[in-house]
């Protein structure tokens, strides 16, 4: 689904917490740059990785289902074939996130279909850092 700049800026202005699925703190990886930017921008970040326990000096969770508080954005740094599984995880959360964000280059019609009957906004093929810089942190 496409959102105009004004609507997207409004959505981003409300965000406080972000779960980053596929989080790794390896320099040079896009997820590392985006994660560090979001931390520096004041967001509460929940790194998610099935094997790591500490990314960016933060407690890292094996799944979004293990995060003990509500999440505003689920930000995916995973290949499109994994997105449906993560969309199904979103449906299991006690409180749905506002946004299911698939980073640049990621499109997944199946994940969109899974979440289509929920109020969760779907963003695909956009970089959260780039959009935040462009629309909010000008």
Number of C-alpha atoms within 10 A of each C-alpha: 7 10 12 7 12 9 11 17 17 12 15 18 13 10 16 14 20 23 26 25 24 19 28 22 17 12 9 8 11 17 24 18 15 17 26 14 17 18 15 10 13 10 14 16 21 27 29 28 19 12 9 15 14 16 19 17 9 11 14 26 24 16 17 24 16 11 17 9 13 16 23 22 23 25 25 25 22 17 14 18 13 13 23 18 13 21 18 13 13 21 16 12 16 10 12 18 21 19 20 25 23 26 22 16 12 19 18 16 11 15 21 20 12 17 18 12 8 11 11 19 19 18 22 21 13 15 21 23 20 14 15 18 13 12 16 13 12 6
